[in-house]
């Protein structure tokens, strides 16, 4: 049997799952001692980690106005994909939206990290 849900309902389901799963997880915000414009927000043991690098230059000398990168543990992505038949890229985007709203940060890059030891089975 197939069920159809709206985009808002999908977001609500995933947001509720993340709120409950990460409710008692320790969240640390750590400022880089070498660069006060850079920091990291770490949820649990690398479940979700956000890195922010303030305005400056990248390694190639290109000027940027701040970069936010989000690393999401593959276990979270795989669990949501098993619960809801949905593309990985969509799950990752919704997790990024949730994190962005929760911590009021901008996210420029998203990755599933660390790399999976074996291919996911859905």
C-alpha positions, 0 to 999 in steps of 0.5 A: 500500500502506498501513502502520499505525504506532503513535503511539509509532512515529510520535513515534520517526520524527519525533524521529529525523529532528529529531535527525539534521537538527539534530545539527550546528545551532548552538543559542544561548540568549540572555537578554534584557538588559532582563528577566533572566526572559526568554530565547530559544533559537535553533536554526540560522537560525530553524529553530526558535526558542523564546521564554520570558517570565517571570512578570509582566503582558502588554500588557493588564495580565493577570497570567501565570505565564510563557509559552513560545512556539515558532516552527517554520520551515515547511520542517521542517513541510513536509518531514515532511508530505511524508515522512509523510502527516499533518496539519500540526497533528499534526506541529507538536505532535510537534515541540513535544513533542520540543523540550520534552523536549530543552530541558526547557521548557514550551510554551504557544503554537506557530506555523509562522513565518515565514509561507509565501510560497506555499501548501504542496503535499503 
